[in-house]
């Protein structure tokens, strides 16, 4: 599953949503970087490019190695871990409760990401 970009997006987006609900009111950066220094402009950079990043993520979803690029040590336009931002946006946009999201199996999670990207 760690090489299945749709599954990684679902599971990481779910983790961020669970963190937001378990510890509401934190700075948005904290849900992605947990207080690590050096990433102060990351969230604003991602937000300014949200539509472009989601579109690119959809185009690269089935490319071998895309999970590493978006969620691992790879870079997207010089930035690390951009997939976490995209995943958070996609899972939040599903407008499902946390119990509904947690109840999804891997196939359902993958399908939900594809649907959120308009890939059916």
C-alpha distances in whole Angstrom, upper triangle without the diagonal:
4,5,5,8,9,6,7,11,11,10,12,15,15,15,18,20,20,22,24,25,25,27,29,31,30,30,27,26,26,23,21,23,24,28,27,30,30,28,30,30,27,26,30,28,25,27,30,27,25,26,26,22,21,22,21,17,18,19,16,13,13,14,13,12,13,10,12,15,15,13,14,17,18,20,21,25,25,23,20,18,19,15,16,19,18,15,18,21,18,18,21,22,21,24,23,23,21,21,20,17,16,17,15,12,9,11,13,11,10,14,15,14,15,19,19,19,21,19,20
4,6,7,10,8,6,10,11,10,11,14,15,15,17,19,20,20,23,25,25,26,28,30,28,28,25,24,23,21,19,20,22,25,24,27,26,24,27,27,24,24,27,26,23,25,28,25,24,25,24,21,20,21,20,16,17,19,15,13,13,13,12,10,10,7,9,12,12,10,10,13,14,17,18,22,22,20,17,14,16,13,14,17,17,14,17,20,18,18,21,23,22,25,24,24,22,23,22,19,18,19,17,15,12,14,16,13,12,16,17,15,17,20,20,19,22,20,21
4,6,9,8,8,11,13,12,13,16,17,17,19,21,22,23,25,27,28,29,30,32,30,30,27,26,26,23,20,22,24,27,26,28,27,25,28,28,24,25,28,26,23,25,28,25,23,24,23,19,19,20,18,14,15,16,13,11,10,10,8,7,8,6,8,11,11,10,11,13,13,16,17,21,21,20,17,15,16,13,15,18,17,15,18,20,19,19,22,23,23,26,25,26,24,25,24,21,20,22,19,17,13,14,17,14,12,16,17,15,16,19,19,18,21,19,20
4,6,5,6,9,10,11,12,14,15,16,18,20,21,22,24,26,27,28,29,31,30,29,26,25,26,23,21,23,25,28,27,29,29,26,29,28,24,24,27,26,22,24,27,24,22,22,21,18,17,18,16,13,13,14,11,8,8,10,9,9,8,7,10,12,11,11,13,16,15,18,18,21,22,21,18,16,16,13,14,17,15,13,17,18,16,16,20,20,20,23,22,24,22,23,21,18,18,19,16,14,10,11,13,11,9,12,14,11,12,16,16,15,18,15,16
4,5,5,6,9,10,10,12,14,15,16,18,20,21,22,24,25,27,27,29,27,27,23,23,23,20,18,20,23,26,25,27,26,23,26,25,21,21,23,22,19,21,23,20,18,18,18,14,13,14,13,9,10,12,9,6,7,9,9,8,6,5,8,10,8,9,11,14,13,15,14,18,19,18,15,13,13,9,11,14,12,10,14,15,13,14,17,18,17,21,21,22,21,22,21,17,18,19,16,15,12,12,14,11,9,12,13,10,10,14,14,13,15,14,15
4,6,5,6,9,10,10,12,14,15,16,18,20,21,23,24,26,26,28,27,27,23,23,23,20,19,21,24,27,26,29,28,25,27,26,22,21,24,23,19,21,23,20,18,18,18,15,12,14,13,10,9,12,10,7,8,11,12,12,10,8,12,13,11,11,14,17,17,18,17,20,22,20,18,15,14,10,12,14,11,9,13,13,11,11,15,15,14,18,17,19,18,20,18,14,16,17,13,13,9,10,10,8,5,8,9,6,7,10,11,10,13,11,12
4,5,5,6,8,10,10,12,14,15,16,18,20,21,22,24,25,27,26,26,23,23,23,19,18,21,22,26,26,28,28,25,28,27,23,22,25,24,21,22,25,23,20,20,21,18,16,17,17,13,13,16,14,10,11,14,14,13,12,9,13,14,12,12,14,18,18,19,19,23,24,21,19,15,16,12,12,15,13,10,13,15,12,12,15,16,15,18,17,18,17,18,16,13,13,14,11,10,7,8,9,6,5,9,9,8,10,13,13,13,16,14,15
4,5,5,6,8,10,10,12,14,15,16,18,20,21,22,23,25,24,24,20,20,20,17,15,17,19,22,22,25,25,22,24,24,20,20,23,22,18,20,23,21,19,20,20,16,15,17,16,12,13,16,13,10,12,14,13,12,10,7,10,12,10,8,11,14,15,16,16,20,21,18,15,12,12,9,9,12,11,8,11,14,12,12,15,16,16,19,18,19,17,19,18,14,14,16,13,13,10,12,13,9,9,12,12,10,12,15,14,14,17,16,17
4,6,5,6,8,10,10,12,14,15,16,18,20,21,21,23,22,22,18,18,18,15,14,17,19,22,22,24,24,21,23,22,18,17,20,19,16,17,20,18,15,16,17,13,11,14,14,10,11,14,12,10,12,14,15,14,11,8,11,12,9,8,12,15,15,16,15,19,20,17,15,11,11,7,7,9,8,5,8,10,8,8,12,13,13,16,16,17,16,18,16,13,14,16,13,14,11,13,12,9,8,11,10,7,10,13,11,11,15,14,16
4,6,5,6,9,10,10,12,14,15,16,18,20,20,23,22,22,19,19,19,16,15,18,20,23,24,26,26,23,25,24,21,19,22,22,18,19,22,20,17,18,19,16,14,16,17,13,13,16,15,12,14,17,17,17,14,12,15,16,13,12,15,19,19,20,19,22,23,20,18,14,14,10,10,12,10,6,9,10,8,7,10,12,11,13,13,14,12,14,13,9,10,12,10,10,9,10,9,6,7,9,8,6,10,11,10,12,15,14,15
4,6,5,6,9,10,10,12,14,15,16,18,19,22,21,21,19,19,18,14,14,17,18,21,22,25,25,23,24,25,21,20,23,23,20,21,24,22,20,21,22,18,17,19,19,16,16,19,18,15,16,18,18,17,15,12,15,16,14,11,14,18,19,20,20,23,24,21,18,14,15,11,10,13,12,8,10,13,11,9,12,14,13,16,14,15,12,14,13,9,9,12,10,10,9,12,11,8,9,12,11,10,13,15,14,16,19,18,18
4,5,5,6,9,10,10,12,14,15,16,17,19,18,18,15,15,15,11,10,13,14,18,18,21,22,19,21,21,17,16,20,20,16,18,21,20,17,19,20,16,15,18,18,14,16,19,17,15,17,18,19,17,15,11,13,14,11,9,12,15,16,17,17,21,21,17,15,11,12,9,7,10,10,7,8,11,10,9,11,14,14,16,15,16,13,15,15,12,12,15,13,14,12,15,14,11,12,15,13,11,15,17,15,16,19,19,20
4,5,5,6,9,10,11,12,14,15,16,18,17,17,14,14,14,11,10,14,15,19,19,22,22,19,20,20,17,15,18,18,15,16,19,18,15,17,18,15,13,17,17,14,15,18,17,15,18,20,20,19,16,13,16,16,13,11,14,18,18,19,18,21,21,18,16,12,12,9,7,8,8,4,4,8,7,5,8,10,11,12,12,13,11,14,14,10,11,14,13,14,13,15,14,10,12,14,11,10,13,14,12,14,17,18,19
4,5,5,6,9,10,11,12,14,15,17,17,18,15,16,16,12,12,16,16,20,21,24,25,22,23,23,20,18,21,22,19,19,22,22,18,20,22,19,17,20,21,17,18,21,20,18,20,22,23,21,19,16,18,19,16,14,17,21,21,22,21,25,25,22,19,16,15,13,10,12,12,8,7,10,10,6,8,11,11,12,11,10,8,10,11,7,8,11,10,12,12,14,13,9,12,14,12,11,15,16,14,16,19,19,20
4,5,5,6,9,10,10,12,13,16,15,16,14,15,13,9,10,13,13,17,18,21,22,20,21,22,19,17,21,22,19,19,23,22,20,22,23,20,19,22,22,19,20,23,22,19,22,23,23,22,19,16,18,19,16,13,16,19,20,21,21,24,24,21,18,14,15,13,10,12,13,10,9,12,12,10,11,14,14,15,14,13,10,12,13,10,10,13,13,15,14,17,16,13,15,17,15,14,18,19,17,19,22,23,23
4,5,5,6,9,10,10,11,13,12,13,10,11,10,6,8,11,11,15,16,19,20,17,18,19,16,14,17,18,16,16,20,20,17,19,21,18,17,21,21,18,20,23,22,20,23,24,24,22,20,17,18,19,15,13,16,19,20,20,20,22,22,19,16,13,13,12,8,9,11,9,6,10,11,9,9,13,14,14,14,13,11,14,15,12,12,16,16,18,17,20,18,15,17,19,16,15,18,19,17,18,22,23,24
4,5,5,6,9,10,10,13,12,14,11,13,12,9,11,14,14,17,19,22,23,20,21,21,18,16,19,20,17,17,21,21,18,20,22,19,18,21,22,19,20,24,23,21,24,26,27,25,22,19,21,22,18,16,19,22,23,23,22,25,25,22,20,16,16,14,11,11,12,10,7,10,11,8,7,11,11,11,11,10,8,11,12,10,11,14,14,17,17,19,17,14,17,18,15,14,18,18,16,18,21,22,23
4,5,5,6,8,10,13,13,15,13,15,13,10,12,15,14,18,20,23,24,22,22,24,21,19,22,23,21,20,24,24,21,24,26,23,21,25,25,22,23,27,26,23,26,28,28,26,24,21,23,24,20,18,21,24,25,25,25,28,28,24,22,18,19,17,13,14,16,13,10,13,14,11,10,14,14,13,12,10,7,10,12,10,9,13,14,16,17,20,18,15,18,20,17,17,21,21,19,21,24,25,25
4,5,5,6,8,10,10,12,11,12,10,7,10,12,11,14,16,19,21,19,19,21,19,17,20,22,19,19,23,24,21,24,26,23,22,25,26,23,25,28,27,25,27,29,29,27,24,21,22,23,20,17,20,22,24,24,24,27,26,22,20,17,18,17,13,14,16,13,11,14,15,13,12,16,17,16,15,14,11,14,16,13,13,17,18,20,20,23,21,18,21,23,20,19,23,23,21,23,26,27,28
4,6,5,5,8,8,10,9,11,10,7,10,13,12,15,17,20,22,19,19,20,18,15,18,20,18,17,21,22,19,22,24,22,21,25,25,23,24,28,27,25,28,30,30,28,26,23,24,24,21,19,22,24,25,25,25,27,26,23,21,18,18,17,13,13,15,14,10,13,15,12,10,14,15,14,14,13,11,14,16,14,14,18,19,21,22,24,22,19,22,23,20,19,23,23,20,22,25,27,27
4,6,5,9,10,13,12,15,13,11,14,17,15,18,21,23,25,23,22,24,22,19,22,24,22,21,24,25,22,25,27,25,23,27,28,25,27,30,30,27,30,32,33,31,28,25,27,27,24,22,25,27,29,29,28,30,30,26,24,21,21,20,17,17,18,16,13,15,16,13,12,15,15,14,13,11,9,12,14,13,13,16,18,21,22,24,22,19,22,23,20,20,24,24,21,24,26,28,28
4,6,10,10,14,14,15,13,11,14,16,14,17,20,23,25,23,23,25,23,20,23,26,24,23,27,28,25,28,30,27,26,30,30,27,29,32,31,29,32,33,34,32,29,26,27,28,25,22,25,27,29,29,29,31,31,27,25,22,23,21,18,18,20,18,15,18,19,16,15,18,19,17,16,13,11,13,16,15,14,17,19,22,23,25,23,21,24,26,23,23,26,26,24,26,29,31,31
4,7,7,10,11,13,10,9,13,14,12,14,17,20,22,21,20,22,21,19,21,24,22,22,25,26,24,27,29,27,26,30,30,28,30,33,32,30,33,34,35,32,30,27,28,28,25,23,25,27,29,29,28,30,30,26,24,21,22,21,18,18,20,19,15,18,20,17,16,19,20,19,18,16,14,17,19,18,17,21,22,25,25,28,26,23,26,28,25,24,28,28,25,28,31,32,33
4,6,9,10,13,11,10,14,15,14,15,19,21,23,21,20,21,20,17,20,23,21,20,23,25,23,25,28,26,25,29,30,27,29,32,32,30,33,35,35,33,31,28,29,29,26,24,26,28,29,29,28,30,30,26,25,22,22,22,18,17,20,18,15,17,19,17,14,18,19,17,17,15,14,17,19,18,18,22,23,26,27,29,27,24,26,28,24,24,28,27,24,27,29,31,32
4,7,8,11,10,10,14,15,13,14,18,19,21,19,18,19,19,16,18,21,20,19,22,24,22,25,28,26,25,29,30,28,30,33,33,31,35,36,37,34,32,29,30,30,26,25,27,29,30,29,28,29,29,25,24,22,22,22,19,18,20,20,16,17,20,19,16,19,21,19,20,18,17,21,23,21,22,25,26,29,29,32,29,27,29,30,27,26,29,29,26,28,31,33,34
4,6,8,6,7,11,12,10,10,14,16,18,16,15,17,16,14,16,19,18,17,21,23,21,24,26,24,24,28,29,27,29,32,31,30,33,34,35,32,29,27,27,27,24,22,24,25,27,26,26,27,26,22,21,19,20,20,17,16,19,18,15,17,20,19,17,20,22,21,21,20,18,22,24,22,22,26,27,29,29,31,29,26,28,30,27,26,29,29,26,28,31,33,34
4,5,5,7,10,10,10,9,12,13,15,13,11,13,13,11,12,16,15,15,18,20,19,22,24,22,22,26,26,25,28,30,30,29,32,33,34,31,28,26,26,25,22,21,23,24,25,24,23,24,23,20,19,18,18,19,16,14,18,18,15,16,19,19,17,20,22,21,23,22,20,24,25,23,24,28,28,30,30,32,30,27,28,30,27,25,29,29,25,27,30,32,33
4,5,6,7,9,10,10,13,14,15,12,11,12,11,8,10,13,12,11,15,16,15,19,20,18,19,22,23,21,24,27,26,25,29,29,30,28,25,23,23,22,19,18,20,22,22,21,20,21,21,17,17,15,14,15,12,10,14,14,11,12,16,16,14,16,19,19,20,20,19,22,23,21,22,26,25,28,27,29,27,24,25,27,24,22,25,25,22,23,26,28,30
4,5,5,6,7,7,9,10,11,8,8,9,8,7,9,12,11,12,15,16,16,19,20,18,19,22,22,21,24,26,25,25,28,28,29,26,23,21,21,20,17,16,18,19,20,18,18,19,18,14,14,13,13,14,11,10,14,15,12,14,17,17,16,19,21,22,23,23,21,24,25,23,23,27,27,28,27,30,28,25,26,28,25,23,26,27,23,24,27,29,31
4,5,5,4,5,8,10,12,10,10,13,12,10,13,15,15,15,18,20,19,22,23,21,21,25,25,23,26,28,27,26,29,29,30,27,24,22,22,21,19,17,18,19,21,20,20,22,21,17,15,14,15,16,12,12,16,16,13,16,18,18,17,20,22,22,23,22,20,23,24,22,22,26,26,27,27,29,28,24,26,28,25,24,27,28,25,25,29,30,32
4,6,6,9,11,13,15,12,13,14,12,10,14,16,14,14,18,19,17,20,22,19,19,23,23,20,23,26,24,23,26,27,27,25,22,19,20,20,17,15,17,18,20,20,19,21,21,17,15,12,13,13,10,10,13,12,10,13,15,14,13,17,18,19,19,18,16,20,21,18,18,22,22,24,23,26,24,21,22,24,22,20,23,24,21,22,26,27,29
4,6,9,9,12,12,10,11,12,10,9,12,13,12,13,16,17,15,19,20,16,17,21,20,18,21,23,22,21,24,24,24,22,19,17,17,16,13,11,13,15,16,16,16,18,17,13,11,9,10,10,7,8,11,11,9,12,15,14,14,17,19,20,21,21,18,22,23,19,20,23,23,24,23,25,24,20,21,24,22,19,22,24,21,21,25,26,28
4,6,6,8,9,8,9,12,9,10,13,14,13,15,18,19,18,22,22,19,20,23,22,20,24,26,24,23,26,26,26,23,21,18,17,17,15,13,14,14,16,16,17,18,17,13,11,10,11,13,10,11,14,14,13,16,19,18,18,21,23,24,24,24,22,25,26,23,23,26,26,27,25,28,27,24,25,27,25,23,26,27,24,25,28,29,31
4,6,9,12,10,12,14,13,13,16,18,17,18,21,22,21,25,25,22,23,27,26,24,27,29,27,26,29,29,29,26,24,21,20,20,18,16,16,17,20,19,20,22,20,17,15,13,15,16,13,14,17,17,15,18,20,20,19,23,24,25,25,24,21,24,26,23,22,26,26,27,26,29,29,25,26,29,27,25,28,29,26,27,31,32,33
4,6,9,9,10,13,13,13,16,17,17,19,21,23,22,26,26,24,25,28,28,26,29,31,29,29,32,31,31,28,26,24,23,22,20,18,18,19,21,20,21,23,20,17,16,15,17,18,15,16,20,20,18,20,23,23,22,25,27,27,28,27,24,27,29,26,26,30,30,31,30,33,32,28,30,32,30,28,31,32,29,30,33,34,36
4,7,7,9,12,12,13,16,17,17,19,21,22,22,26,26,23,25,28,27,25,28,30,28,28,31,30,29,26,24,22,21,20,19,17,16,16,18,18,19,20,18,15,13,13,16,18,15,16,20,20,19,21,24,24,24,27,29,29,30,29,27,30,31,28,28,31,31,32,30,33,33,29,30,33,31,28,31,33,30,30,34,34,36
4,6,7,11,11,13,15,16,17,19,21,22,22,26,26,23,26,29,27,26,30,31,29,29,32,31,31,27,26,24,22,21,20,19,18,17,19,18,19,20,17,14,14,15,16,19,17,17,21,22,21,23,26,26,26,28,31,31,32,32,29,33,34,31,31,35,34,35,33,36,36,32,32,35,33,30,33,35,32,31,35,36,38
4,6,8,9,12,13,13,15,17,18,19,21,24,24,21,24,27,25,24,28,29,27,28,31,29,29,26,24,23,21,20,19,18,17,16,17,16,17,17,14,12,12,13,15,18,17,17,20,21,21,22,25,26,26,28,31,32,33,33,31,34,35,32,32,36,35,36,34,36,36,32,32,35,33,30,32,34,31,30,34,35,37
4,6,5,8,10,10,11,14,15,16,17,21,20,18,20,23,22,21,25,26,24,25,28,27,27,24,22,21,19,18,16,15,16,15,16,14,14,15,12,9,10,11,12,15,14,13,16,18,17,19,22,23,22,24,27,28,29,30,28,31,32,29,29,33,32,33,31,33,33,29,29,31,29,26,29,30,27,27,30,31,34
4,6,7,8,9,11,13,14,16,17,21,20,19,21,24,23,23,26,28,26,27,30,29,30,27,25,23,22,21,19,18,19,18,19,17,17,16,15,12,13,14,14,17,15,14,17,19,18,19,22,23,22,24,27,28,30,30,28,32,33,30,30,34,33,34,33,35,34,30,31,33,30,28,30,31,28,27,31,32,35
4,6,5,6,9,10,11,12,14,18,17,16,19,21,20,20,24,25,24,25,29,28,29,26,23,23,22,19,18,18,19,18,18,15,15,14,12,10,12,13,12,16,15,13,16,18,17,18,21,23,22,23,26,27,29,30,29,32,33,30,31,34,33,34,33,34,33,30,30,32,29,26,28,30,26,25,29,30,33
4,6,5,6,9,10,11,12,16,15,13,16,18,17,17,20,22,21,22,25,24,25,22,20,19,18,16,14,14,15,15,15,12,12,12,11,7,9,10,9,12,11,9,13,15,14,15,18,19,19,21,24,25,27,27,26,30,30,27,28,31,30,31,29,31,30,26,26,28,26,23,25,26,23,22,26,27,30
4,5,5,6,9,10,10,14,14,12,14,17,17,17,20,22,21,21,25,25,26,24,20,19,19,17,15,15,17,17,17,15,13,14,14,10,11,11,9,12,10,8,11,13,12,12,15,17,16,17,21,22,24,24,23,27,27,24,26,29,28,29,28,29,28,25,25,26,24,21,23,24,21,21,24,26,28
4,5,5,6,9,10,13,14,13,15,18,18,18,21,23,22,23,27,27,28,26,23,22,22,20,17,18,20,20,19,17,15,14,14,12,14,14,12,14,14,11,13,16,14,14,17,19,18,19,22,23,25,26,26,30,30,27,28,32,31,32,31,32,31,27,27,29,26,23,25,26,22,22,25,27,29
4,6,5,7,9,12,11,10,13,16,15,16,19,20,20,21,25,24,26,23,20,20,20,17,15,16,18,18,17,14,11,10,11,9,11,12,10,13,13,10,12,16,15,14,17,20,19,20,23,24,27,28,27,31,31,28,29,33,31,32,30,31,30,27,26,28,26,23,24,25,22,21,24,25,28
4,5,5,6,9,9,8,10,13,12,12,16,17,17,18,21,21,23,21,18,17,18,15,12,14,16,17,16,13,10,10,11,9,11,10,7,10,10,7,8,12,11,11,14,16,16,16,19,21,23,25,24,28,27,24,26,29,27,29,27,28,27,23,23,24,22,19,20,22,18,17,20,22,25
4,5,5,9,10,9,11,13,14,14,17,19,19,20,24,24,26,24,20,20,21,19,16,17,20,20,19,17,14,14,15,13,14,14,10,12,12,8,10,13,12,10,13,16,14,15,18,19,22,24,24,27,27,24,26,29,27,29,28,29,27,24,24,25,22,19,21,21,18,17,20,22,25
4,6,8,9,9,12,14,14,15,18,19,20,21,25,25,27,25,22,22,23,20,17,19,22,22,20,17,14,13,15,13,16,16,12,15,15,12,12,16,15,13,16,19,18,17,21,22,25,27,27,31,30,27,30,32,31,32,30,31,30,27,26,27,24,22,23,23,20,18,21,23,26
4,6,5,6,9,10,10,12,14,15,16,18,21,21,23,22,19,19,20,17,15,17,20,20,18,15,11,11,13,12,14,14,11,13,14,11,10,14,14,12,14,18,17,17,20,22,25,27,27,30,29,26,29,31,29,30,28,29,28,25,24,24,22,19,20,21,17,16,18,20,23
4,6,5,6,9,10,10,12,14,15,16,20,20,23,21,18,18,19,17,14,16,19,20,18,16,13,13,15,13,15,14,10,11,12,9,8,11,11,9,11,14,14,13,16,18,21,23,23,27,25,23,25,28,26,27,25,26,24,21,21,21,19,16,17,17,14,13,15,18,21
4,5,5,6,9,10,11,12,14,15,19,19,22,22,18,19,21,18,15,18,21,22,20,18,14,14,17,16,18,16,13,13,14,12,9,13,13,10,11,15,15,13,16,18,21,24,25,28,26,23,26,28,26,27,26,25,24,21,20,20,18,15,16,16,13,11,13,15,18
4,6,5,6,8,10,11,12,14,17,17,20,20,16,18,19,16,14,17,20,20,18,15,11,11,15,14,16,15,12,12,15,12,10,14,15,13,14,17,18,16,19,22,24,27,27,30,28,26,28,30,28,29,26,26,25,23,21,21,20,17,17,17,15,12,14,16,19
4,5,5,6,9,10,10,12,15,15,18,17,13,14,16,13,10,13,16,17,15,12,9,10,13,12,13,12,8,9,11,9,7,11,12,11,11,15,16,15,18,20,23,25,25,28,26,23,25,28,25,26,23,24,23,20,18,19,18,14,15,16,14,11,14,15,19
4,5,5,6,9,10,10,14,15,18,17,13,14,16,14,11,14,17,19,17,15,12,13,16,15,15,13,10,9,11,9,6,9,11,9,8,12,13,12,14,17,19,22,22,25,23,20,23,25,22,23,21,21,20,17,16,16,15,11,12,13,10,8,11,12,15
4,5,5,6,9,10,13,14,17,17,14,15,18,15,13,16,19,21,18,16,13,14,17,16,17,16,13,12,15,13,10,12,15,12,12,15,17,15,17,20,22,25,25,28,26,23,26,27,24,25,23,22,21,19,17,17,16,13,12,13,11,8,10,11,14
4,5,5,6,8,11,11,14,14,11,13,15,12,10,14,16,18,15,13,10,11,14,14,15,14,11,11,14,13,10,13,15,14,13,17,19,17,19,22,24,27,27,29,27,24,27,28,25,25,23,22,22,20,17,18,18,14,13,15,14,10,13,13,16
4,5,5,6,9,10,13,12,9,10,12,10,8,11,14,16,13,13,10,12,15,14,14,12,9,8,11,11,8,10,13,12,11,14,16,15,17,20,22,24,24,26,24,21,23,25,22,22,19,19,19,16,14,15,15,11,11,13,12,9,12,11,15
4,5,5,8,10,13,14,10,12,15,13,11,14,17,19,17,16,13,16,19,18,18,16,13,11,14,14,10,11,14,13,11,14,16,15,16,19,21,24,24,26,23,21,23,24,21,21,18,17,17,15,12,13,13,9,8,10,10,6,8,8,11
4,6,8,8,12,13,10,13,15,13,12,16,18,19,16,16,13,15,18,18,18,17,15,13,16,16,13,14,18,16,15,18,20,19,20,23,25,28,27,29,27,24,26,27,24,24,21,20,20,18,15,16,16,13,11,14,13,9,11,10,13
4,6,5,9,9,6,9,11,10,9,13,15,16,13,13,11,14,16,16,16,15,13,11,15,15,13,14,17,17,15,18,21,20,20,24,25,28,27,29,27,24,25,27,23,23,19,19,20,18,14,16,17,13,12,15,15,11,13,12,15
4,6,8,9,7,8,11,11,10,12,14,17,14,15,13,16,19,18,17,15,13,11,14,15,12,12,15,15,13,15,18,18,18,22,22,25,24,26,24,20,22,23,20,19,16,15,16,14,11,12,13,10,9,12,12,10,12,10,13
4,6,9,7,9,12,12,12,14,16,18,16,17,16,19,21,20,19,17,17,14,17,18,15,15,19,19,17,18,22,21,21,24,25,27,26,28,25,22,24,24,21,19,16,15,17,15,11,13,15,12,11,14,15,12,14,11,13
4,6,5,9,10,10,11,14,15,16,13,15,14,17,19,19,18,17,16,14,17,19,16,17,20,21,19,21,24,23,24,27,28,30,29,31,29,25,26,27,24,22,19,18,20,18,15,17,18,15,14,18,18,15,17,14,17
4,6,8,9,10,12,13,13,15,13,15,15,18,20,19,18,17,17,15,18,20,18,18,22,23,21,22,26,26,26,29,29,31,30,31,29,26,27,28,24,22,19,19,21,19,16,18,20,17,16,20,21,18,20,17,20
4,5,5,7,9,10,10,11,9,12,13,16,17,16,15,14,14,13,16,18,17,17,20,21,20,22,25,25,25,29,29,31,29,30,29,26,26,27,24,23,19,20,22,19,17,19,21,18,17,21,21,19,21,19,21
4,5,5,6,8,9,11,9,10,10,14,15,14,13,11,11,10,13,15,13,13,17,18,17,18,21,22,22,26,26,28,26,28,27,23,24,26,23,22,18,18,20,17,15,17,18,15,15,18,18,15,18,16,19
4,5,5,6,7,10,9,11,11,15,16,14,12,10,11,8,11,13,12,11,15,16,15,16,20,20,21,24,24,25,24,25,24,21,21,23,20,19,15,17,18,15,13,16,17,14,15,18,17,16,19,17,19
4,6,5,4,6,6,9,11,14,14,13,10,9,11,9,12,15,14,14,17,19,18,19,22,23,24,27,27,28,26,28,27,24,24,26,23,22,19,20,22,19,17,20,20,17,18,22,21,19,22,21,23
4,6,6,6,4,6,7,10,11,10,8,8,9,8,11,13,13,13,16,18,18,19,22,23,24,27,27,29,27,29,28,25,25,28,25,24,21,22,23,20,18,21,21,17,18,21,20,18,21,20,23
4,6,8,6,7,7,11,11,9,7,6,6,4,8,10,9,10,13,14,14,16,18,19,20,23,24,25,24,26,25,22,22,25,22,22,19,20,21,17,16,19,18,15,16,19,17,15,19,18,21
4,7,7,9,10,13,13,11,8,5,7,5,6,10,10,10,12,14,15,15,18,19,20,23,23,24,22,24,24,20,20,23,21,21,18,20,20,17,16,19,18,15,17,20,18,17,21,20,22
4,6,8,11,14,13,11,7,6,9,9,10,13,14,13,16,18,18,19,21,23,24,27,27,27,25,27,27,23,23,26,24,23,20,22,23,20,19,22,22,19,20,23,22,21,24,23,26
4,7,10,13,11,10,7,7,10,11,12,15,16,16,18,21,21,22,24,26,27,30,30,31,28,31,31,27,27,29,27,27,24,26,27,23,22,25,25,22,23,26,25,23,27,26,28
4,7,10,9,8,6,8,9,10,13,14,15,16,18,20,20,22,24,25,27,29,30,31,29,32,31,27,28,30,28,27,24,25,27,23,22,24,24,21,22,25,23,21,25,24,27
4,6,5,5,5,7,8,10,12,13,14,16,18,19,20,22,23,24,26,29,30,31,30,33,32,28,29,32,29,29,26,27,28,24,23,25,25,21,22,25,23,21,24,24,27
4,5,5,7,8,7,9,12,12,12,14,16,17,18,20,22,22,24,27,28,30,29,32,31,27,28,31,29,28,25,26,27,23,22,24,23,19,20,23,21,18,21,21,25
4,6,9,11,9,12,15,14,14,17,19,19,20,23,24,24,26,29,31,33,32,35,34,30,32,34,32,32,29,30,30,27,25,27,26,22,23,25,23,20,23,23,27
4,7,10,10,13,15,15,16,18,20,20,22,24,25,26,28,31,32,34,32,35,35,31,32,35,33,33,30,31,32,28,27,29,28,24,25,28,25,23,26,26,30
4,7,7,10,11,11,13,15,16,17,19,21,22,23,25,28,29,30,29,32,32,28,29,32,30,30,28,29,29,26,24,27,26,22,24,26,23,21,25,25,28
4,6,8,9,10,12,14,15,17,18,20,21,22,24,27,28,29,27,30,30,26,26,29,28,28,25,27,27,23,23,25,24,21,23,25,23,21,25,25,28
4,5,6,8,9,10,12,14,15,16,18,19,21,23,24,25,23,26,26,22,23,26,24,24,21,23,24,20,19,22,21,17,20,22,20,19,22,22,25
4,5,5,7,9,10,11,13,15,16,17,19,21,23,24,23,26,25,22,23,26,24,24,22,23,23,19,18,21,19,16,18,20,17,16,20,20,23
4,5,5,6,8,10,10,12,14,15,17,19,20,22,20,23,22,18,20,22,20,20,18,19,19,16,15,17,16,12,14,17,14,13,17,17,20
4,5,5,6,9,10,10,12,14,16,18,18,19,18,21,20,17,18,21,19,20,18,20,19,15,15,18,16,13,16,18,15,15,19,19,21
4,5,5,6,9,10,11,12,15,17,18,19,18,21,21,18,19,22,21,22,20,22,21,17,17,19,17,14,16,17,14,14,18,19,21
4,5,5,6,9,10,11,13,15,17,19,18,21,20,17,19,21,19,20,18,19,18,15,14,16,14,10,13,14,11,10,14,15,18
4,5,5,6,8,10,11,13,14,16,15,18,17,13,15,18,16,17,15,16,15,12,12,14,11,8,11,13,10,11,14,15,17
4,6,5,6,8,10,12,13,14,13,16,16,13,15,18,16,18,17,19,17,13,14,16,13,11,14,15,12,13,16,18,19
4,6,5,6,9,11,13,15,15,18,17,14,17,19,18,20,19,20,18,14,15,16,13,10,13,13,10,11,14,16,18
4,6,5,7,10,11,14,14,17,15,12,15,17,15,17,16,16,14,11,12,12,9,7,10,10,6,8,11,13,14
4,5,5,8,8,10,10,13,11,9,11,14,12,14,14,15,12,9,11,12,8,7,11,11,8,11,13,15,15
4,5,6,8,10,10,13,12,10,13,16,15,18,17,18,16,13,15,15,11,11,14,13,10,13,15,17,18
4,5,8,11,12,15,14,12,15,17,16,18,18,18,16,13,15,14,10,10,12,11,8,10,12,15,15
4,6,9,11,13,10,9,13,14,12,15,16,16,12,11,13,12,8,9,11,9,7,11,12,14,14
4,7,9,12,10,10,13,14,14,17,18,18,15,14,16,15,11,12,15,13,11,14,15,18,17
4,6,8,6,6,10,11,11,14,16,16,13,12,15,14,11,13,15,14,12,16,17,19,18
4,5,5,6,9,10,11,15,17,18,15,14,17,17,14,15,18,17,16,19,21,22,21
4,5,5,6,9,10,14,15,17,14,13,16,17,14,15,19,18,17,20,22,23,22
4,5,5,6,9,12,15,17,14,13,17,17,15,17,20,19,18,22,24,24,23
4,6,5,7,10,13,14,11,11,14,14,12,14,17,16,16,19,20,21,19
4,5,5,9,11,12,9,8,12,12,10,11,15,14,14,17,19,19,18
4,6,8,10,13,10,9,13,14,12,14,17,17,17,20,22,22,21
4,6,10,11,9,9,13,14,12,15,17,17,18,21,22,22,20
4,7,8,5,6,9,10,9,12,14,14,15,17,19,18,17
4,6,5,6,9,10,10,12,14,15,16,19,20,19,17
4,5,5,6,8,10,11,12,14,15,17,18,17,16
4,5,5,6,9,10,11,12,14,15,16,14,13
4,5,5,6,9,10,10,12,14,15,14,12
4,5,5,6,9,10,11,13,14,13,12
4,5,5,6,9,10,11,12,11,10
4,5,5,6,9,10,10,9,7
4,5,5,6,9,10,10,9
4,5,5,6,9,8,9
4,5,5,6,5,6
4,5,5,6,5
4,5,8,8
4,5,8
4,6
4
